[in-house]
Each structure stands twice: as C-alpha cells, then as structure tokens.
Amino acid sequence: MLLLSMLNRRKVMATVVGVASSMVSKQQHQQSHLPLLVPPANAATNIDRDVVTVETKSAAIAFSKTFLPTTENNKNQETGAENSNNPLDAIRWDDVPKERNLNTERMSDAINDGLRENEWFVTGIGKPEYFSPNFRFSDPDVSLDGYELYCRQVRRLFDQTTARCEVICCSVTAPNTITVLWRNSGKVNIGPGFDLKPYVVTTTLQTDPNDGLIVSQVDEFESDVLGLLFYQIPFLRPLTSAAPGVDVLRQQCDFYTCKLKTITT
C-alpha cells in the first residue's frame, strides 16, 4: 500500500520518477501505505513518546517521514489554514470500557459497522473499546505497538477531505480471525500531496482468545509504483489499472473468504 506545495511541479515529478525508477529496479513487490512515525512534539496525545517503538522496514519509508505534516490536523485545501479541531482528542483511548468476551462473529459485526461509520483505516477515528492494550500493527514496511498511535498516524498520513476506506467485505475467515477487504482512495499528505491510484487492501485482524479483543492487525496489498506515478498525471490515468468502484468489487467478492473472485489491482 505506497502510498508523495507546489514549490516546483517539474522538480517534484523528477523526484518521483527517480524514486519510482529506483524502486522498480529493486523489484519491490509491496509497499507501505502507512509510513508511521513517533507523534510530533505538539500532538495532543496520551502516548508516552519515550516508550513508543515504531519499526520501519525500508529506507523509502524512513525517508518519507521528511515530507509528512508535523501535526495530525490536516490543512484546508482551499485556504491552506490548519484545521484545529481534531476528533481524535475527544476519544477515550485509555479508560474506555472494553467490549470483552464478544465471540468472533459479533466482533466482526462491530468492526464492520464501525468502519462503515468512521472509516478509521484512513480517518483514525477508531473504536478503542474493541482493541487490546497489547495491539500491534504491521504491514510490509512498518510495525508498531499501540492502537492510539496507529490511529493518530493514520490521520496524519491521509488527507481528510478526500481519503476513503470503503468496506467491500468484513467476515470471520478462521478461528479468532476477521478479514476486512477494503478500497483505499484519495490523497496522502506526503510533500505536495499525492493522489492514490485506488487499490484494494486486505486487513487481517486477530482476536485474543482470552478476552475477544483485537490484538493484531496486518495489512497486505499489491504495489504498482509506475501506476502510482502515472496516476499523478491526469491524461495518463487511463493507462493505470485503478481498482473499480466499491459496488463492482462487492459483486466480485466471495463473502465467506473475503477474496475477490476476479483479480483486481
């Protein structure tokens, strides 16, 4: 999932071409859509910055932190002014009563309803009542501990006026396992802001057999570096294989396995 001001459009595109060429030459098959970082010093958060551990698994993701905004408050796209109201600050991250001992089917229903309402995979407006204090996130390039940290960095990365998490499927697919298939689209707040070529993400949530809370999340997706590059140029977009709309994807989905019957990139 990689998820890239207008200082100089040509320089920006030249930089992107260089990065894309380098990545293609190394034959990387996966990318992170979540270059997660330690919260900025001025972030309103209960996270103890001294004990936060974020593991970045690639040089590209470590480099991308230079271009992320310094706060979670996205800027207004028209005025450039920072939006000061952060809904994450109103969430009871630490003292919310936990919904323990839900069976996996009921937890799946709760996650499905919550994601369709809040889309926290891109908004960060999470549901801590369903997540374990031992929660761990991982994708091909990043690992971190802590649900609040995950949610805050999601909000920091995605442009809140355009980013979407559209649920295709949310089902129990194995013991203590919930699979969410979803369509990611919109922009990310890296540098001048990059349009994401819409793509499909498979998220696997594992529940703790002792209390039913979600203890881990693993995101998987196919990368297309050149497709991402071409998608930044409107007249080249027809050359890319963007994922179809969510209604089409639902028609292609096997809801028992949360897998697409027709492969879509």
KEGUFI-620633 format. One record per residue (C-alpha): residue number from 0; residue in one letter; x, y, z negated. Coordinates in Angstrom, 2 decimals. Layout:
<rs>
<NUM; a; <X; Y; Z>>,
...
</rs>
This chain:
<rs>
<0; m; <0.00; 0.00; 0.00>>,
<1; l; <2.84; 3.33; 1.00>>,
<2; l; <1.44; 5.45; 0.63>>,
<3; l; <4.01; 11.84; 2.41>>,
<4; s; <3.29; 22.74; 2.30>>,
<5; m; <3.56; 23.23; 5.32>>,
<6; l; <7.14; 24.54; 4.97>>,
<7; n; <8.10; 23.38; 8.43>>,
<8; r; <5.96; 20.83; 10.22>>,
<9; r; <8.72; 19.72; 12.51>>,
<10; k; <11.17; 19.15; 9.68>>,
<11; v; <8.56; 17.18; 7.76>>,
<12; m; <7.81; 14.93; 10.72>>,
<13; a; <11.53; 14.45; 11.42>>,
<14; t; <12.00; 13.34; 7.84>>,
<15; v; <9.09; 10.93; 8.09>>,
<16; v; <10.44; 9.46; 11.32>>,
<17; g; <13.81; 8.91; 9.67>>,
<18; v; <12.27; 7.22; 6.66>>,
<19; a; <9.98; 5.10; 8.81>>,
<20; s; <12.81; 4.00; 11.07>>,
<21; s; <14.93; 3.05; 8.09>>,
<22; m; <12.10; 1.05; 6.54>>,
<23; v; <11.27; -0.72; 9.78>>,
<24; s; <14.91; -1.62; 10.37>>,
<25; k; <15.00; -3.29; 6.97>>,
<26; q; <11.86; -5.27; 7.94>>,
<27; q; <9.95; -4.40; 4.81>>,
<28; h; <6.58; -6.15; 4.82>>,
<29; q; <4.95; -4.48; 1.85>>,
<30; q; <4.88; -1.04; 0.34>>,
<31; s; <3.55; 0.61; -2.79>>,
<32; h; <0.58; 2.94; -2.69>>,
<33; l; <1.34; 3.90; -6.28>>,
<34; p; <4.76; 5.49; -6.96>>,
<35; l; <4.15; 5.72; -10.69>>,
<36; l; <6.25; 7.92; -12.92>>,
<37; v; <6.62; 8.86; -16.55>>,
<38; p; <3.96; 11.52; -17.33>>,
<39; p; <5.13; 15.12; -16.84>>,
<40; a; <6.02; 17.02; -19.98>>,
<41; n; <2.95; 19.28; -19.75>>,
<42; a; <0.46; 16.46; -19.27>>,
<43; a; <-2.31; 16.28; -21.87>>,
<44; t; <-1.94; 12.66; -22.93>>,
<45; n; <-1.60; 10.45; -25.96>>,
<46; i; <1.11; 8.39; -24.25>>,
<47; d; <4.38; 8.28; -26.15>>,
<48; r; <6.85; 9.35; -23.44>>,
<49; d; <9.75; 7.90; -25.44>>,
<50; v; <8.47; 4.34; -25.18>>,
<51; v; <7.00; 4.37; -21.67>>,
<52; t; <8.55; 1.81; -19.36>>,
<53; v; <7.99; 2.10; -15.62>>,
<54; e; <9.92; -0.23; -13.37>>,
<55; t; <10.40; 0.94; -9.79>>,
<56; k; <11.39; -1.89; -7.48>>,
<57; s; <12.58; 0.04; -4.42>>,
<58; a; <14.72; 3.06; -3.63>>,
<59; a; <11.92; 4.53; -1.49>>,
<60; i; <9.53; 4.65; -4.43>>,
<61; a; <12.17; 6.11; -6.74>>,
<62; f; <12.88; 8.80; -4.12>>,
<63; s; <9.19; 9.65; -3.64>>,
<64; k; <8.88; 10.96; -7.20>>,
<65; t; <10.61; 14.14; -6.00>>,
<66; f; <7.57; 15.02; -3.93>>,
<67; l; <4.75; 14.28; -6.36>>,
<68; p; <2.94; 17.16; -8.13>>,
<69; t; <4.14; 17.94; -11.64>>,
<70; t; <0.67; 17.58; -13.16>>,
<71; e; <-2.41; 15.40; -12.75>>,
<72; n; <-4.56; 18.45; -11.88>>,
<73; n; <-4.87; 18.42; -8.09>>,
<74; k; <-4.88; 21.74; -6.27>>,
<75; n; <-7.88; 23.20; -4.48>>,
<76; q; <-7.24; 22.50; -0.80>>,
<77; e; <-8.62; 25.90; 0.31>>,
<78; t; <-7.18; 28.28; -2.31>>,
<79; g; <-4.11; 26.37; -3.50>>,
<80; a; <-5.17; 27.03; -7.10>>,
<81; e; <-4.71; 24.23; -9.61>>,
<82; n; <-7.87; 22.61; -10.93>>,
<83; s; <-7.51; 22.88; -14.70>>,
<84; n; <-10.35; 20.56; -15.71>>,
<85; n; <-9.04; 17.02; -15.97>>,
<86; p; <-11.79; 14.49; -16.72>>,
<87; l; <-9.20; 12.02; -18.00>>,
<88; d; <-8.63; 14.20; -21.06>>,
<89; a; <-12.21; 13.52; -22.18>>,
<90; i; <-11.77; 9.73; -22.15>>,
<91; r; <-11.25; 7.94; -25.48>>,
<92; w; <-8.24; 5.91; -24.42>>,
<93; d; <-7.14; 4.63; -27.82>>,
<94; d; <-10.20; 4.45; -30.05>>,
<95; v; <-13.00; 3.44; -27.70>>,
<96; p; <-14.79; 0.27; -28.91>>,
<97; k; <-13.65; -2.65; -26.78>>,
<98; e; <-16.11; -4.87; -24.92>>,
<99; r; <-14.60; -8.09; -26.21>>,
<100; n; <-15.77; -11.63; -25.58>>,
<101; l; <-17.55; -10.98; -22.29>>,
<102; n; <-17.40; -14.02; -20.07>>,
<103; t; <-15.59; -13.51; -16.76>>,
<104; e; <-18.82; -13.19; -14.77>>,
<105; r; <-20.13; -10.41; -17.00>>,
<106; m; <-16.75; -8.67; -16.92>>,
<107; s; <-16.77; -8.89; -13.12>>,
<108; d; <-20.20; -7.25; -13.02>>,
<109; a; <-19.00; -4.47; -15.33>>,
<110; i; <-15.90; -3.82; -13.22>>,
<111; n; <-17.95; -3.81; -10.03>>,
<112; d; <-20.44; -1.29; -11.44>>,
<113; g; <-17.71; 0.90; -12.92>>,
<114; l; <-15.62; 1.00; -9.75>>,
<115; r; <-18.60; 1.88; -7.59>>,
<116; e; <-19.43; 4.70; -10.01>>,
<117; n; <-15.97; 6.12; -10.79>>,
<118; e; <-13.58; 4.64; -8.18>>,
<119; w; <-10.78; 4.69; -10.79>>,
<120; f; <-8.33; 2.96; -8.47>>,
<121; v; <-7.95; 6.43; -6.90>>,
<122; t; <-9.57; 8.84; -9.40>>,
<123; g; <-8.05; 7.45; -12.61>>,
<124; i; <-11.41; 7.87; -14.36>>,
<125; g; <-11.10; 4.50; -15.98>>,
<126; k; <-13.06; 2.31; -18.37>>,
<127; p; <-10.67; 1.56; -21.26>>,
<128; e; <-13.36; -0.42; -23.08>>,
<129; y; <-12.73; -3.29; -20.67>>,
<130; f; <-8.91; -3.26; -20.77>>,
<131; s; <-6.50; -4.84; -23.21>>,
<132; p; <-3.91; -2.81; -25.16>>,
<133; n; <-1.43; -5.20; -23.52>>,
<134; f; <-2.50; -4.24; -19.98>>,
<135; r; <0.19; -4.47; -17.29>>,
<136; f; <0.04; -3.22; -13.70>>,
<137; s; <2.18; -4.48; -10.84>>,
<138; d; <2.42; -4.11; -7.09>>,
<139; p; <5.30; -4.92; -4.72>>,
<140; d; <7.26; -1.84; -5.79>>,
<141; v; <6.12; -0.79; -9.28>>,
<142; s; <5.38; -2.34; -12.66>>,
<143; l; <4.22; -0.56; -15.80>>,
<144; d; <2.61; -1.19; -19.16>>,
<145; g; <-0.46; 0.66; -20.38>>,
<146; y; <-3.89; 1.36; -18.91>>,
<147; e; <-3.90; 5.10; -19.66>>,
<148; l; <-0.54; 5.57; -17.97>>,
<149; y; <-1.79; 3.69; -14.93>>,
<150; c; <-4.93; 5.84; -14.67>>,
<151; r; <-3.11; 9.14; -15.13>>,
<152; q; <-0.56; 8.38; -12.43>>,
<153; v; <-3.28; 7.21; -10.04>>,
<154; r; <-4.92; 10.61; -10.43>>,
<155; r; <-1.59; 12.33; -9.96>>,
<156; l; <-0.94; 10.49; -6.69>>,
<157; f; <-4.28; 10.67; -4.88>>,
<158; d; <-5.91; 13.85; -3.53>>,
<159; q; <-9.17; 14.03; -5.45>>,
<160; t; <-11.09; 15.80; -2.68>>,
<161; t; <-10.52; 13.09; -0.08>>,
<162; a; <-9.32; 9.80; -1.62>>,
<163; r; <-11.77; 6.90; -1.71>>,
<164; c; <-11.89; 3.47; -3.26>>,
<165; e; <-14.77; 1.70; -1.53>>,
<166; v; <-15.52; -1.72; -3.01>>,
<167; i; <-16.01; -4.47; -0.46>>,
<168; c; <-16.20; -7.37; -2.89>>,
<169; c; <-15.79; -7.99; -6.61>>,
<170; s; <-16.10; -11.62; -7.66>>,
<171; v; <-14.82; -14.25; -10.07>>,
<172; t; <-12.49; -16.35; -7.93>>,
<173; a; <-10.77; -18.57; -10.54>>,
<174; p; <-10.79; -19.09; -14.31>>,
<175; n; <-10.11; -15.77; -16.04>>,
<176; t; <-9.61; -14.17; -12.62>>,
<177; i; <-11.53; -11.35; -10.93>>,
<178; t; <-10.69; -10.36; -7.37>>,
<179; v; <-11.58; -6.91; -6.03>>,
<180; l; <-11.32; -6.24; -2.31>>,
<181; w; <-11.49; -2.53; -1.51>>,
<182; r; <-10.88; 0.00; 1.25>>,
<183; n; <-8.41; 2.79; 0.48>>,
<184; s; <-8.52; 6.06; 2.44>>,
<185; g; <-7.99; 9.80; 2.09>>,
<186; k; <-4.81; 11.68; 1.24>>,
<187; v; <-1.93; 11.29; -1.19>>,
<188; n; <-0.15; 14.16; -2.94>>,
<189; i; <3.35; 13.48; -1.66>>,
<190; g; <5.08; 16.55; -0.24>>,
<191; p; <2.66; 18.42; 2.07>>,
<192; g; <0.03; 15.72; 1.61>>,
<193; f; <-0.31; 12.63; 3.79>>,
<194; d; <-3.41; 11.14; 5.36>>,
<195; l; <-3.60; 7.44; 4.63>>,
<196; k; <-4.39; 5.15; 7.51>>,
<197; p; <-7.42; 3.39; 5.96>>,
<198; y; <-6.41; -0.06; 4.76>>,
<199; v; <-7.64; -2.95; 2.62>>,
<200; v; <-6.27; -3.72; -0.84>>,
<201; t; <-6.67; -6.96; -2.77>>,
<202; t; <-6.61; -6.37; -6.53>>,
<203; t; <-6.39; -9.36; -8.87>>,
<204; l; <-7.47; -8.80; -12.47>>,
<205; q; <-6.64; -11.37; -15.13>>,
<206; t; <-8.65; -11.54; -18.34>>,
<207; d; <-7.26; -12.62; -21.68>>,
<208; p; <-8.85; -15.99; -22.57>>,
<209; n; <-8.78; -15.00; -26.25>>,
<210; d; <-10.92; -11.85; -26.05>>,
<211; g; <-12.02; -11.49; -22.41>>,
<212; l; <-10.35; -8.09; -21.90>>,
<213; i; <-8.41; -7.39; -18.71>>,
<214; v; <-4.73; -7.85; -19.42>>,
<215; s; <-3.15; -7.53; -15.98>>,
<216; q; <-3.70; -6.05; -12.52>>,
<217; v; <-1.80; -6.98; -9.37>>,
<218; d; <-2.33; -5.06; -6.11>>,
<219; e; <-1.48; -6.58; -2.72>>,
<220; f; <-1.77; -5.15; 0.79>>,
<221; e; <-0.15; -5.20; 4.22>>,
<222; s; <2.08; -2.28; 5.17>>,
<223; d; <2.25; -0.55; 8.52>>,
<224; v; <4.94; 2.12; 8.40>>,
<225; l; <4.67; 3.17; 12.04>>,
<226; g; <0.89; 3.14; 11.82>>,
<227; l; <1.09; 5.48; 8.83>>,
<228; l; <3.40; 7.77; 10.79>>,
<229; f; <1.21; 7.82; 13.90>>,
<230; y; <-1.88; 8.47; 11.77>>,
<231; q; <-0.45; 11.88; 10.81>>,
<232; i; <-0.79; 12.98; 14.44>>,
<233; p; <-4.49; 13.19; 15.39>>,
<234; f; <-4.08; 12.34; 19.08>>,
<235; l; <-2.07; 9.22; 18.18>>,
<236; r; <-4.62; 7.86; 15.71>>,
<237; p; <-6.38; 5.72; 18.36>>,
<238; l; <-3.11; 3.77; 18.61>>,
<239; t; <-3.31; 2.69; 14.98>>,
<240; s; <-5.20; -0.26; 13.53>>,
<241; a; <-7.09; 1.54; 10.77>>,
<242; a; <-9.46; -0.59; 8.72>>,
<243; p; <-13.09; -0.30; 9.85>>,
<244; g; <-15.79; 1.18; 7.67>>,
<245; v; <-16.75; -0.50; 4.44>>,
<246; d; <-20.09; -1.72; 5.79>>,
<247; v; <-18.31; -3.59; 8.60>>,
<248; l; <-15.81; -5.04; 6.14>>,
<249; r; <-18.60; -6.30; 3.89>>,
<250; q; <-20.10; -8.12; 6.85>>,
<251; q; <-16.73; -9.80; 7.42>>,
<252; c; <-16.24; -10.78; 3.77>>,
<253; d; <-16.62; -14.14; 2.06>>,
<254; f; <-18.00; -13.08; -1.31>>,
<255; y; <-17.02; -16.32; -3.01>>,
<256; t; <-13.33; -15.78; -2.32>>,
<257; c; <-13.26; -12.02; -1.69>>,
<258; k; <-11.38; -12.63; 1.54>>,
<259; l; <-12.15; -11.26; 4.97>>,
<260; k; <-13.37; -13.79; 7.49>>,
<261; t; <-11.75; -11.70; 10.21>>,
<262; i; <-8.23; -10.42; 9.55>>,
<263; t; <-8.21; -6.62; 9.45>>,
<264; t; <-5.14; -4.48; 8.88>>,
</rs>
